[in-house]
Each structure stands twice: as C-alpha cells, then as structure tokens.
Amino acid sequence: MKRVIDSNRLQTSELRAYLASSRDNYAVLPDYAAMEAYKGDTLRSIYPSILEVLADYPQQVIVLKGTELVCGLSGRAAAGQRALIDRAQTREFKEYCRALVAAKSGDQAKQQELLELGREATAHLALMLGDMPMMSSGIEAMVEWIEKTHSVAELKILRRRELYTPEMRDKFIHNVFTLTEELVTKFPNLIIRDRIDARDTFLFRHALCVYILVLRAVERGGFKKNPKDLLNTMVDANFATFATYFDGLMTNDQLASEIYADANFFLRGIFPKPPIWLRWLLRRKWYQRLLARRVA
C-alpha cells in the first residue's frame, strides 16, 4: 500500500504503526509535505518532521517530483505512479536522514543547507499567499456562477449532497473540464489529445479537487477568505490530488479527507475510462477546442 502523507501526520504514532505493520506499506511525500516541514524556523521544524518516524523506515519512503513538473505530464506518463516519483530523492532518502542527524548534532555546513531550503520553501509559500486574494475572487465568482446556472431544486440537491440528476451530472462534467482547460492554457507545452488523456493529468485531477472545494462553498454558504486559511485549503487540495494516484491520504484535516474521497468517487462514477474504441469520438472535438483557446 502506498499512502500520501499530509505534513500534519509526519510525527504521529499512526504513521509509525502503518509503516511498521508491513514492509509493503509506503509513505508517499509530495513537495508540499517538505515545504511545510521546512518553512519558518527550519532547524526546529525539519528534525521532528523527518526523524521522528520516517528516518526509522527510510526504505519505505517515496518522494514525489515537484508539482510544477508533474503538471507537465500527459498521456501514459500521467496515468501511472512511476512518472510521479523522484527516483533520485527516493533512493537517497536514507542518506538524507543521516545528513539531518549530522545537522542536528551541530554540523554547520549541513545546517546552512537546510536553512537555504527553508528560505526557498518560505519564499514559495509567501508567493502563493500573495496570490490568494485573486484565488478568493475566482472561487467567489465560481460559487456565484454555480448558483446562477443551477435551479433552486438543483441547489437543494447540492446542499443536501443528494444524488445528482442527469442534468446536474452533465453540468458537473462540463464545469470540471472547463476549469481544466483554464489550467492547461498556463502550460503551453502540455499536449492533451482528448478528454481521456485529460482525465489522467494532474491538472485535471487538481481542477476536480478545486471544483469540489467550490461545491463545498455552495453547500456551506461560503468559504474561508482569509489568505492564510485559503492557502491551507489549496495545499489540502494538492495533497488530495496526489492521493488520487495512490492508495489513500493520511491526514488530520477533515476537508482534505473529504476532497480526496469525493475526487475518487467522481473519478470512478462520473469520469470512468471508456473503451478504447470510443476515444476517437472525443479526441477531435476536445483537441480543436483546446487549440482554439490557446490561439485566443
């Protein structure tokens, strides 16, 4: 079993029990797990985050490539786990743990390396924090749009989390792919032949997770607009997105768990892979539409 580990579970007895129960159980670490461990007071936060549990099971840790790189994957590469894994960092994780022990014991050169990584992580998260007002406006606009394009009866179904009507299902599919297209335009080198290819890309699955967040806002009559709270929510969506490629998500955050569970449900129920012979029916229309958006 390979489970994505949220940063809030790195020091827990649950993680230790999971790794100790079988050598075939792996802790999967996305880049945001490292960023959150490094940010702020790096030399106080990084040691317990890694050395408390993971250092005892270095052969059972899988380190993933950065989100930016993963966003560029398409086709077969996007469909599986192998292309997501940073093989060098995974292979060298045991040595990395030894470096942490040396730094904790007073090795100043190693400490400086950690501090530099901490500055990079803090700067990246600060940059994201600066984007949150725009993100907040975008989510608010999407909430308003959903409320306008759904009938009163449909909104009641959304808020009660009842079974979608066929019309609501079609709207859901359209909205998620529309959001995906918006994200894809930011990666001009990414080639997506059809909606089937799109389904397996990180950008599509992230769009699905973000749209689930928007639906939560519709259900609950709003969302947390504080930039720090919203940043935490977007990081939750990142963890949930990566978890859809693996065997689950270990997290203390209820919202992250809900996003992951719903994303998995929709991937199986609303976005299943059709037979290969149907792909050509979707490919031409999808690709021409995407090219038109890029030219525009």
N, C-alpha and C positions, 0 to 999 in steps of 0.2 A: 504494500500500500504506500502511496506517495501523497502526503497531505501538505498543502500550503500552510505555512505557519505565520500568523499575524505577529507583529512585534510585541503585542501585549501578552503573548503566550510563551515567549522565549525562555523565561525563567521559572516555568511552572512545573509542579510535580506531575501534571497531566502529560506534558511533553516528555518528561523522563520515563513515565510509565509506558507511553506509546512506543518510544524507541527501544526500551528495554524488553518489551514483550515479544519482539521478533526482529531478527536481522534484516528482514524484508520490508520493514517499516522505515520510510524515509521522511525526513523533514525537508520540505522544499522552500527555499528562501528567495522571494522576489527582491528586486533592488530597493523597494521602499522599506523592507524589513531592515536592511542595512542602514539606509538613510536615517530612519527614526532612531536606530541604535547609536549612530554617530553624532546626531545633531546636538547642539547645545554644549554641555560640559562633557566633551568626548571621553576624557580619561576617567570619568566617573560612571558613564553610562555603558560604554562598549564592553568593559570587562564582564560584568554580570550578564549582559545580554548574550554573550557567546560562551563564556567559561562556565557559567552556572550549570548548563545542561549539555549543550551541543558539543563542547570540547571532549566530553566523555564518549561521544558516538560520532567521531569525525567521518567514518566510512559510510554513515547513514545520512549525510547531509548533501543535498543537491542545491547548487547555486545557479540561479537563472540569469540569463542575459538581461541587460537593461531594457526598460520599457520602450525607449526610443528605437532600439534595434529590433525588438520584437514586433513593433508596429509596422515594420517594413516587410514582414514575411507574408507570403501568399502561396496559393497552390498547395502542393503536397507538404511543403515545409511548414505551412501554417497549421496543418491538420493534426500534427502529432506533437509529442512531448520532446522528442530528441532535439529539434531545432531551437527549442526554447532554452536548453541547458547550456550554461557556460562551462565547458568541459575543463578548461584550464583551472578556473577557480574552484570547481568541484574537486578536481584531482588534488589540488594543493591546499585544501581546507585544513588538513591536519597540520601542515607546516604553518599556516596562518594562525592556528591556535597556539602553536609554540611561540610565534612572534608576539602574540598577545601576552603570554605568560612572561616573556622576557621584558616587554614594556612595563607590565605591572610590577616587575621586580626591580625596575629602575633603569632599564636600557633607554637612554635619552634619544638615541637615533630612531629607535622603534617608536618612541612616544611622539617624536616630531612627525613621523609618517602618519600616525593615527590622527594627530591634530590637523594635518593637511586634509586628510579625508573628511574629518569633521567639519572643516571650513567649507569644503565643497558641498557636503550634504546640507549644511545650514543655509548656504547661499542658494542652492537649488530649491529648497523648500520655501525660502523667503521670496524667490521669484514666483513660485506658484501662488504664494499667499497674495502677492500683488495682483495676480490675475483673478482672484476670487470675486471682486465686485462685478467684473464682466461676466463671470460664470453665474453669479447670482441673478443678474439681469436676464441671462439666457434661460435659466431654469424657470424664472418667473414668467417669461414670455411663453415658454412651452406649456406651463401649467394653464395659463390663460387660454392658449390655443386649444388645448385638450378640452377645457370646459366649454369652449365655444363650438367645437366640432362634434361634441357628444350630446345626445339628447338628455333630458332630465332623468329618464328611466335608465339610460346607459351610465350616467354618473352615479346613480344609486348603486348599480351593479359594481362599478369600480370601487366605491367607498365601502361596500359590504364584502368585497373580494369574492363575489359570486361568479358562477360560470359565465364566460363571455358568450354573447350571441355571435352568429356568423359574421354579422356586420362589424361588430367590435373586434373580432379576430382579424378581419381584413384591415381595419384601421390600425391595429397594433402592428401588423406586418409592414404596412406602408410607412408608418411613423419611424419604426426602427431602421428600416433601410434608408429612409430619407436622412436620418441622423448619421447613419454610416457614411452616406455619400458626402455629407458635410465634412466629416473627419478625413475621408480619403483624399479630398482636394488639397489637404495640407501635406500630403506625401505624394508628390508628382511622379516619383519613380516606382510607386507601388502599382502593379498590374493585377487587376481583378477581372477575370473573363466573364463571370456570371454571378448570380446570387448564391450558387452553390459554393463557389470559391470564396465569396464574401463571408459566408456563414462561419468558415473556419479561421478567418483572420482575427487577430487580436482587436483590431479596430471595430469590427462588427460586434464582437462579444462585449467590448467596452461600451459601445453605443447601447447595446441591450441592457447592460447594468445601469448605465446612466438613465436610460428611459424608465427603468424600474424605480429608480430614485424619484423621478418626476411623478410617476404614478403614486408613489408614497406621499408626495406632497399634495396631490389631488385628494387622496384618501383622508389625509390628516388636516386638510385645510391650510397648509402652509409648510414651510421648511425653515431650518435654521440659517439665517442670513449672515450671522457673524462670520467674518472671513476665516477665523481660526477653526470654527465649528465646521464650516463648509469645506475647508481644506481637509480636515479629518474625514469628512464624509466621502470626498473624492478619493482619498487614499484607501478607504474601505472598499470603494468600487474597484480600485486597482487590484487589491488582494482577491476580491471576489471573481474578477475577470480571469486572473491567472488560475484560480482554483477550478474553473470550469474545464481546464485541460487535464486536471489531476483527479485525485480521489477524495477531495473534500477540503474544507477550510477549518483550521483550528484557531478560534478567536474568542475573545471575551465580549466582542461587540455584537449586540443583537441585530443591529441594522445590517452589518456586514454578512452575518449568517443568513438573514432574510434575503438579501440581494443574491447571494450565491445560490440558495435553494430555489428561488424564483427563476433565476437565469437558467439553471439546469432543467427545471420543469419546462420552460418555454423552448429551450433548445431541442428537447425531445418531443414536445407536443405540438408546437407551432412551427418550428423550423427544422423538422427532420430532414435527413438527406433523401431525396427522391431517387428512383432508379437511374442508372447512368443514361439510359436511352431518353430520359426526359430533359437532360441538361441542355441539349441544343435548342430546345424551345425557349429557354430562359436567356441563353447566352447573348444572342444578338441584340435583343432589346435592352438588356442591362448594360452592355458594354457601350452601345451607341449613346445611351442616356448619360453615362458617366463621362464619356469624351465630350459631349456637349456641354456639360457643367464645367469641365476643365478649361475648354476654349472660352467659355463665358467669363 
